Amino acid sequence: MVKKVAILLAILTFTIHKFAAAQMLVIDSLTNVLAKAKQSERPVVLAELARANYETDVNKAIDLVMQATALAKKEKEEGIVAFCYASAAHLLMRKGQEKRAAAYIDSAMRAAGNSTNSLFKGYVWLRKGWFELNKNENGKAMSAFINADKLLKGNADRRALSYRTLLNHYAASIYAYGSDTLKQHKYAVLALQLSKMSRYPDDVQIGYMTLAHSFFSAFEVQTKRRTLLDSAVYYYRKSAEVYRRNQDKILIQSNASVTALNLANIYFKYFPESFRDSANRYVDDALKVARKTNMPEVIANCYGIMSEYAMRRGDYPAAEKYLLTGIAELDKALPGVDITRSRMMLGLSKLAEQSGDYPKALSYYKRYSAYYRKVFDAQKLAAVQQVEEQYHSEQRDLEIVRLRERANLNRQINWLYVAVGSASILVLALLLGFYHYKLKASQQRILISLQEKQEAELLASLGEQERERIAAQQALLQDRTEWLERELLAGTLKIEEKNTILELLKEKSKSIADTATKSMGRMIAQNLRMDKDKADLQNSIGDIHPGFFSALQERAGGVLTKLDLKYCAYILMGLDNKEIANRLAIEPKSIRMARYRLKRKLGLQKEENLDLVVRAYEWKIQYRSGSIDRG
């Protein structure tokens, strides 16, 4: 289907550019092809026929392109639908119906997104860029042209070369009027190269015209470089020459009037009076083509140049007549030419002022102000509409994104439902297949689990009782160990106290010379030896309660003396300062000093209680050993 349409378009293009004797012959040829075309081929033929009719009968062209879109909707090939919608958008925009054109270009973009035909998709992006360019959205336009070029670049079809010529022509116009003459020239050169490859007279004419305009834009930025102006004139003449040689083969004739008008304007602005004949010749050419293609604005500008020449000669009546004729021509134009009207009214006002007719000059100036106000209001309205259109466009884009996301989500959910349903059926089949087996197995497992539960409960009960018995034994053993340690500690301390007293008595007995005292000294010495032997059999104070004294030494950094440990033992036994002093036969003051030194060694603050800290270490030892219930 797509190949058939491509072949048909190639035949149409060949007919248009190779054998047509005039533009009407082009239309007649397309009409004959349409009569023979298949139903699936008719939308494309109608769209081409609409484009061919536009310059001679705009209403008929619009009617034909609407028929093309209606037929395209019935076709399965989205590329044909996209092509017809884009053609409709192009013609509607040229007629000034921007909102309708926007709707059709959006439809064309959606259809192109579903097509695989790169030629039709490239054409849609081309018209999208042209649409944005006419809205002064240069960034969006350039982006669309780049997308179009990507789609068309690898296509060997001559129409792809023709579309690429056109998009480079539009891209060059974005950088015209001095905004970026280098980029304008780059795209203009590409347009001419591609036009020569396509070999269509329309393309070649546009290629030369685009390159000429790039040189003219560069000259207006650098007016001292006269070679740029000469190049512009040369390529404008080449464009006009292509038209003269192929006048009966050119489909879009209006480009010839624009080329002729540009040449006439160059001769008027930048050449002396002696070149007036050349300017008039190109003005005549522009008027001839503009009247044939219904271009009243070009006609008005031609009369404006003629009026300027008349003013140079001092022929003010003729100059006024030309301007009035030009303004009258604008009455036939589409809306949007008030800026040209206002300029021509300003020219009439200056002309009347120079001729000394001040009332008429004032009258013309008032009309100029009225037209200019309309232009200003139209610009404000266009700006507001542009912002509104941009907002609605963004909303549409967001809605489209939401709808696509929702559609994707629905597809995913549907697939999920299918997967879940299939899995459910499979699981159900497995459940039914093993139902009886699982039922018996479950009953058996219930019986086994009940038995295992009873056994587990019994074992748990026995284990709990055993743990309680072991815990009780450990607690009893710990209590007995602690009691023995305390008793041993107390006994050791008593022995040391008694030995201290006996040592004192022994020393005093040495100073008494009688026999009884010496006998008592020998008894004391014998008693001390017996205590020493007994102490050797026992442990030292630090070995009696090792965990407790080790913890204290660790706290003090290992600096506690045997006497310090003895003080800690007395504190652990619950003795106060007086009782300790009595046992050691020293002053309570000495005990207080010893406690102070002990606190410093243990790193205690002034307000901390030494007794509580010492006893706390025994509690920690008991907690670690498990003799205290951690619950």
Residue pairs with C-beta under 8 A, 6 or more apart in sequence:
1 40
1 76
1 77
2 77
2 79
2 117
4 38
4 40
4 41
5 40
5 41
5 44
5 77
5 80
6 119
6 157
8 33
8 37
8 41
8 44
8 45
9 44
9 48
9 159
10 157
10 158
10 159
11 33
12 29
12 30
12 33
12 45
12 48
13 158
13 159
13 162
13 200
15 26
15 29
15 30
15 33
16 26
16 29
16 30
16 52
16 249
16 251
17 200
17 201
17 202
17 249
17 251
18 249
19 29
20 26
20 29
20 248
20 249
21 248
22 248
23 52
23 55
23 56
23 248
23 250
23 251
23 253
25 248
26 52
26 251
27 49
27 52
27 53
27 56
30 45
30 48
30 49
30 52
31 49
33 45
34 42
34 45
34 46
34 49
37 45
39 71
40 75
40 77
40 80
42 68
42 71
43 68
43 69
43 71
43 72
43 75
43 80
43 81
43 83
43 84
44 68
44 80
44 83
44 84
46 64
46 65
46 67
46 68
46 71
46 84
47 64
47 65
47 68
47 83
47 84
47 87
47 88
49 64
50 61
50 62
50 63
50 64
50 65
50 68
50 87
50 91
51 61
51 65
51 87
51 90
51 91
51 251
52 251
53 60
53 61
53 64
54 61
54 91
54 94
55 252
55 253
55 254
55 292
55 293
55 294
56 293
56 294
58 91
58 95
58 294
61 91
62 91
62 92
62 95
65 84
65 87
65 88
65 91
66 88
68 84
68 87
68 88
69 81
69 84
69 85
69 88
69 104
71 84
72 80
72 81
72 83
72 84
72 85
73 81
75 81
77 115
77 117
78 111
78 112
78 114
78 115
79 111
79 112
79 115
79 116
79 117
79 119
79 120
79 121
80 120
81 107
81 108
81 111
81 115
82 108
82 109
82 111
82 112
82 115
82 120
82 121
82 123
82 124
83 108
83 120
83 123
83 124
85 104
85 105
85 107
85 108
85 111
85 124
86 104
86 105
86 108
86 112
86 123
86 124
86 126
86 127
86 128
87 127
88 101
88 104
89 101
89 102
89 104
89 105
89 108
89 127
89 131
90 101
90 127
90 130
90 131
92 98
92 100
92 101
92 104
93 101
93 130
93 131
93 134
95 334
96 334
96 335
96 336
98 134
98 135
98 389
99 389
101 131
102 131
102 389
102 393
105 127
105 128
105 131
106 396
108 124
108 127
108 128
109 124
109 128
111 124
112 120
112 121
112 124
112 125
115 121
118 151
118 152
118 154
118 155
119 151
119 152
119 155
119 157
119 159
119 160
119 163
121 151
122 148
122 149
122 151
122 152
122 155
122 160
122 163
123 148
123 163
125 144
125 145
125 147
125 148
125 151
126 144
126 145
126 148
126 163
126 166
126 167
126 170
128 144
128 148
129 140
129 141
129 142
129 143
129 144
129 145
129 148
129 167
129 170
130 141
130 170
132 138
132 140
132 141
132 144
133 141
133 170
133 173
133 174
135 386
135 389
136 386
138 174
141 170
141 174
142 171
142 174
145 167
145 168
145 170
145 171
148 163
148 164
148 167
149 164
149 167
152 160
152 163
152 164
152 167
153 164
158 198
158 199
158 200
159 198
161 194
161 195
161 197
161 198
161 203
162 195
162 198
162 200
162 202
162 203
164 190
164 194
165 191
165 194
165 195
165 198
165 203
165 206
165 207
166 191
166 203
166 206
168 187
168 188
168 190
168 191
168 194
168 210
169 187
169 188
169 191
169 206
169 207
169 210
171 187
172 183
172 184
172 185
172 187
172 188
172 191
172 210
172 213
172 214
173 184
173 210
173 213
174 184
175 181
175 183
175 184
175 187
176 184
176 213
176 214
176 217
177 217
177 220
178 217
178 220
178 221
181 214
181 217
181 218
181 221
184 213
184 214
184 217
184 218
185 211
185 214
185 215
185 218
187 210
188 210
188 211
188 213
188 214
189 211
191 206
191 207
191 210
191 211
192 204
192 207
192 208
192 210
192 211
193 207
194 203
194 207
195 203
195 204
195 206
195 207
195 208
196 204
196 207
201 242
201 243
201 245
201 246
201 249
201 250
202 250
202 251
202 252
202 255
204 242
205 239
205 242
205 243
205 246
205 250
205 255
205 256
205 259
206 239
206 255
208 235
208 236
208 238
208 239
208 242
209 235
209 236
209 239
209 255
209 258
209 259
209 262
211 235
212 231
212 232
212 233
212 234
212 235
212 236
212 238
212 239
212 259
212 262
213 232
213 262
215 228
215 229
215 231
215 232
215 235
216 228
216 229
216 232
216 236
216 262
216 266
218 225
218 228
219 225
219 226
219 228
219 229
219 232
222 228
229 266
229 270
232 266
233 263
233 266
236 259
236 262
236 263
236 266
237 263
239 255
239 256
239 259
240 256
240 259
240 260
240 263
240 282
240 285
243 250
243 253
243 255
243 256
243 259
247 253
247 256
250 256
253 289
253 292
253 293
254 289
254 290
254 293
254 295
254 298
256 285
256 289
257 285
257 286
257 287
257 288
257 289
257 290
257 293
257 295
257 298
258 286
258 298
260 282
260 283
260 285
260 286
260 289
261 282
261 283
261 286
261 290
261 298
261 301
261 302
263 278
263 279
263 282
264 279
264 280
264 282
264 283
264 286
264 302
264 305
265 301
265 305
267 275
267 276
267 278
267 279
267 282
268 279
268 305
268 308
268 309
271 278
271 279
273 312
276 309
279 305
279 309
280 306
280 309
283 302
283 305
283 306
286 298
286 302
287 298
287 299
287 302
289 295
290 296
290 298
290 299
290 302
291 299
294 332
296 329
296 330
296 331
296 332
296 333
296 337
297 330
297 333
297 337
297 340
299 326
299 329
300 326
300 327
300 329
300 330
300 333
300 337
300 340
300 344
301 326
301 340
302 326
303 322
303 323
303 325
303 326
303 329
304 322
304 323
304 326
304 343
304 344
304 347
306 322
307 318
307 319
307 320
307 322
307 323
307 326
307 347
307 351
308 319
310 316
310 318
310 319
310 322
311 319
311 351
311 354
316 351
316 354
316 355
319 351
320 348
320 351
320 352
323 344
323 347
323 348
323 351
324 348
326 344
327 341
327 344
327 345
330 337
330 340
330 341
330 344
336 378
338 371
338 372
338 374
338 375
338 378
339 371
339 375
341 371
342 368
342 371
342 372
342 374
342 375
345 364
345 365
345 367
345 368
345 371
346 364
346 365
346 368
348 364
348 368
349 361
349 362
349 364
349 365
349 368
350 361
351 361
352 358
352 360
352 361
352 364
353 361
474 626
474 627
475 627
478 622
478 625
478 626
478 627
479 627
482 622
482 627
485 544
485 545
486 572
486 573
488 538
488 539
488 544
489 541
489 544
489 545
489 569
489 572
489 573
490 573
492 535
492 538
492 541
492 544
493 541
493 566
493 569
493 570
493 573
493 583
495 531
495 534
495 535
496 566
497 583
497 584
498 531
499 528
499 531
500 584
500 585
501 585
502 524
502 527
502 528
502 531
503 528
504 585
505 520
505 521
505 524
506 521
506 524
506 525
506 528
509 517
509 518
509 520
509 521
509 524
510 521
512 518
538 544
540 562
541 549
541 562
541 565
541 566
541 569
542 549
542 562
542 565
545 569
545 572
545 618
547 621
547 624
547 625
548 572
548 617
548 618
548 621
549 560
549 565
549 568
551 617
551 620
551 621
552 560
552 565
552 568
552 602
552 614
552 617
553 560
555 602
555 603
555 617
556 564
556 601
556 602
556 603
557 601
559 601
560 568
560 598
560 601
563 594
564 594
564 597
564 598
564 601
567 580
567 591
567 594
567 595
567 598
568 598
568 614
570 579
570 580
570 583
571 610
571 611
571 614
571 615
572 614
572 615
572 618
575 583
577 588
577 591
577 592
577 595
578 588
580 591
581 587
581 588
581 590
581 591
584 591
595 610
598 610
599 606
599 608
599 610
602 610
602 613
604 610
604 613
619 628
622 628
623 630
